[in-house]
Amino acid sequence: MKHNKKTGHLVLVRHGKSEWNELGLWTGWNDVALHEDGKLDAKKMAEHLRDIEIHAAHTSKLKRAKDTASIILESLGGKEIPVHEHEALNERHYGIHAGKNKWQVKEEVGEEEFQNIRRGWDHAVPEGETLKQVYERAVPYFEEHILPSLKSGKNVLIAAHGNSLRALTKYLQKLSDDDVTRLEIGIGEVHIYEFDSEGHIKNSEIRGLNPDKGKL
């Protein structure tokens, strides 16, 4: 990927493995810390970004995303880079399923309902959110607070969550409602989009592809 000064780069990373990822629990808005492996995940992601100078970072309000961004920026020597936190980038709220073991839920509800709960676009979860609702909060935030920086040639890191990143990827790649149900954002992956001054995507790539995505 050529790094012309007139283009901006958007870097999307899912937080490293959390303590609840390790246990197979649905986390959602619960403010869970990174597992020790997750801290290593963040350091590895930083290695994929040595050729891109990050000018600003955005994270959710949740510790696992904020700590991932912090480790990445520190590894890259960017302690002074501004970091913006906002709940618009928070993980999806899993409602009554939050804190439950997802594999036990799968046994209880069956494969089809499990996949609808986990990856569905507009599948209701009692007391929780759909992916569509995550999209409706994440995309406006991106358009207002991040896209202008990309159009001006700045490189921006977003450290967030599987579902908030799936919502943004649906928007960026113009995925259909059906296509997004099959989309997985793997821990450790670095998704990079190159924008021109009009806000159009010129190139994209994934570094550090995770062959085990979707298994946590």
C-alpha positions as CSV (number, residue, x, y, z in Angstrom):
1,M,0.0,0.0,0.0
2,K,1.4,3.4,-1.0
3,H,1.2,6.1,1.6
4,N,0.6,9.3,-0.3
5,K,0.5,12.3,2.0
6,K,-2.8,13.3,0.4
7,T,-4.5,10.1,1.6
8,G,-5.7,9.2,5.1
9,H,-5.6,5.7,6.6
10,L,-8.3,4.3,8.8
11,V,-7.1,1.5,11.0
12,L,-9.7,-0.8,12.7
13,V,-8.6,-3.1,15.5
14,R,-10.7,-5.2,17.8
15,H,-9.5,-5.2,21.4
16,G,-7.2,-8.0,22.4
17,K,-8.5,-11.1,24.2
18,S,-10.4,-10.1,27.3
19,E,-10.8,-12.0,30.6
20,W,-14.3,-13.0,29.5
21,N,-13.2,-14.0,26.0
22,E,-11.0,-16.5,27.7
23,L,-14.0,-17.8,29.6
24,G,-16.4,-17.9,26.6
25,L,-18.8,-15.3,28.2
26,W,-20.8,-12.7,26.3
27,T,-19.4,-9.4,27.5
28,G,-21.3,-6.6,25.9
29,W,-21.3,-3.5,28.0
30,N,-19.6,-5.2,31.0
31,D,-16.3,-3.4,31.6
32,V,-14.0,-6.4,31.6
33,A,-10.2,-6.1,31.5
34,L,-7.8,-7.5,29.0
35,H,-6.4,-11.0,29.6
36,E,-2.6,-11.2,29.6
37,D,-2.9,-12.7,26.2
38,G,-4.9,-9.7,25.1
39,K,-2.0,-7.4,26.0
40,L,0.2,-9.4,23.8
41,D,-2.4,-9.3,21.0
42,A,-2.2,-5.5,21.2
43,K,1.6,-5.5,21.0
44,K,1.4,-7.7,17.9
45,M,-1.1,-5.5,16.2
46,A,1.3,-2.5,16.8
47,E,4.0,-4.4,14.8
48,H,1.7,-4.4,11.8
49,L,1.5,-0.6,11.9
50,R,5.2,0.4,12.0
51,D,4.8,2.0,8.5
52,I,1.8,4.1,9.3
53,E,2.0,7.2,11.5
54,I,-1.1,7.4,13.7
55,H,-2.3,11.0,14.2
56,A,-5.4,10.3,16.4
57,A,-7.2,7.4,18.0
58,H,-10.8,6.7,18.9
59,T,-12.0,4.0,21.3
60,S,-15.2,3.0,23.1
61,K,-15.7,3.8,26.8
62,L,-14.8,0.2,27.8
63,K,-11.5,-0.7,29.4
64,R,-10.6,-3.5,27.1
65,A,-10.7,-1.2,24.0
66,K,-9.1,1.7,25.7
67,D,-6.2,-0.4,27.0
68,T,-5.7,-2.0,23.6
69,A,-5.4,1.5,22.0
70,S,-3.0,2.6,24.8
71,I,-0.7,-0.4,24.3
72,I,-0.7,0.0,20.6
73,L,0.2,3.7,20.7
74,E,2.8,3.2,23.4
75,S,4.4,0.4,21.4
76,L,4.5,2.8,18.4
77,G,6.0,5.6,20.6
78,G,2.9,7.7,20.3
79,K,2.1,8.5,23.9
80,E,1.1,12.1,22.9
81,I,-1.4,11.1,20.3
82,P,-4.9,12.3,21.2
83,V,-7.3,9.6,22.1
84,H,-11.1,10.2,22.0
85,E,-13.5,7.9,24.0
86,H,-17.2,7.6,23.1
87,E,-20.0,5.2,23.9
88,A,-21.0,5.2,20.3
89,L,-18.1,2.8,19.7
90,N,-19.1,0.5,22.6
91,E,-19.8,-3.2,22.1
92,R,-23.3,-4.3,21.4
93,H,-25.5,-4.7,24.5
94,Y,-26.4,-8.4,24.8
95,G,-29.3,-7.8,27.2
96,I,-30.4,-10.9,29.1
97,H,-27.5,-12.9,27.6
98,A,-24.8,-10.6,28.9
99,G,-22.4,-12.6,31.2
100,K,-23.7,-16.0,30.1
101,N,-21.5,-18.6,28.6
102,K,-22.2,-18.4,24.9
103,W,-21.7,-22.1,24.2
104,Q,-24.1,-23.1,26.9
105,V,-26.7,-20.6,25.4
106,K,-26.1,-22.3,22.0
107,E,-27.0,-25.7,23.6
108,E,-30.1,-24.2,25.1
109,V,-31.5,-22.3,22.1
110,G,-30.1,-24.3,19.1
111,E,-27.8,-23.4,16.3
112,E,-30.2,-21.2,14.3
113,E,-31.3,-19.0,17.2
114,F,-27.7,-18.9,18.5
115,Q,-26.4,-17.5,15.2
116,N,-29.3,-15.0,15.0
117,I,-28.4,-13.8,18.5
118,R,-24.7,-13.7,17.8
119,R,-24.5,-12.4,14.3
120,G,-28.0,-11.3,13.1
121,W,-28.5,-7.8,11.7
122,D,-31.9,-7.0,13.2
123,H,-32.6,-9.8,15.6
124,A,-34.1,-8.6,18.9
125,V,-32.4,-9.6,22.1
126,P,-34.5,-8.9,25.2
127,E,-33.2,-5.8,27.2
128,G,-30.3,-5.5,24.6
129,E,-29.4,-4.2,21.2
130,T,-29.5,-5.4,17.6
131,L,-26.5,-4.9,15.3
132,K,-28.7,-2.5,13.4
133,Q,-28.9,-0.3,16.5
134,V,-25.1,-0.5,17.0
135,Y,-24.8,0.7,13.3
136,E,-27.2,3.6,14.0
137,R,-24.9,4.9,16.8
138,A,-21.5,4.0,15.4
139,V,-21.8,5.3,11.8
140,P,-23.0,8.9,12.6
141,Y,-20.1,9.1,15.1
142,F,-17.7,8.0,12.3
143,E,-19.1,10.5,9.8
144,E,-18.9,13.4,12.2
145,H,-15.7,12.8,14.1
146,I,-13.5,10.6,12.0
147,L,-14.2,10.9,8.3
148,P,-13.2,14.6,8.2
149,S,-9.7,13.7,9.5
150,L,-9.3,11.0,6.9
151,K,-10.3,13.3,4.1
152,S,-7.7,15.8,5.3
153,G,-5.0,13.1,5.0
154,K,-4.7,12.1,8.7
155,N,-4.3,8.5,9.8
156,V,-6.8,7.4,12.5
157,L,-6.9,4.3,14.7
158,I,-10.2,2.9,16.0
159,A,-9.9,0.4,18.8
160,A,-13.3,-1.1,19.5
161,H,-15.3,-4.3,19.5
162,G,-16.4,-7.1,17.3
163,N,-19.9,-5.7,16.7
164,S,-19.1,-2.0,16.6
165,L,-16.4,-2.8,14.0
166,R,-18.8,-5.1,12.1
167,A,-21.3,-2.2,11.9
168,L,-18.6,0.2,10.6
169,T,-17.4,-2.4,8.1
170,K,-20.9,-2.8,6.8
171,Y,-21.0,0.9,6.1
172,L,-17.5,1.1,4.7
173,Q,-17.8,-1.9,2.4
174,K,-21.5,-1.4,1.6
175,L,-22.4,-4.9,2.8
176,S,-25.9,-6.2,2.6
177,D,-27.9,-7.1,5.7
178,D,-27.3,-10.8,4.8
179,D,-23.6,-10.3,4.1
180,V,-22.9,-8.7,7.5
181,T,-24.3,-11.8,9.3
182,R,-21.3,-13.7,7.9
183,L,-18.7,-11.1,8.7
184,E,-16.2,-11.8,11.4
185,I,-13.6,-9.4,12.8
186,G,-10.8,-11.5,14.3
187,I,-8.8,-10.6,17.4
188,G,-5.3,-9.6,16.4
189,E,-6.4,-8.5,12.9
190,V,-5.6,-5.0,11.6
191,H,-8.0,-3.7,9.0
192,I,-6.7,-0.8,7.0
193,Y,-8.6,1.5,4.6
194,E,-7.0,4.2,2.5
195,F,-9.2,7.3,1.8
196,D,-8.8,10.0,-0.7
197,S,-9.6,13.7,-0.1
198,E,-13.3,13.1,-1.2
199,G,-13.8,10.5,1.4
200,H,-13.8,7.6,-1.0
201,I,-11.9,4.3,-0.2
202,K,-9.0,3.7,-2.6
203,N,-7.5,0.6,-1.1
204,S,-8.0,-1.8,1.8
205,E,-6.1,-4.7,3.3
206,I,-6.1,-6.9,6.4
207,R,-2.9,-7.6,8.2
208,G,-2.4,-10.3,10.7
209,L,-5.3,-12.4,9.5
210,N,-6.7,-14.6,12.3
211,P,-7.5,-18.1,11.1
212,D,-9.4,-18.8,14.3
213,K,-11.8,-15.8,14.0
214,G,-15.2,-16.5,15.3
215,K,-14.1,-19.1,17.8
216,L,-14.2,-16.8,20.9
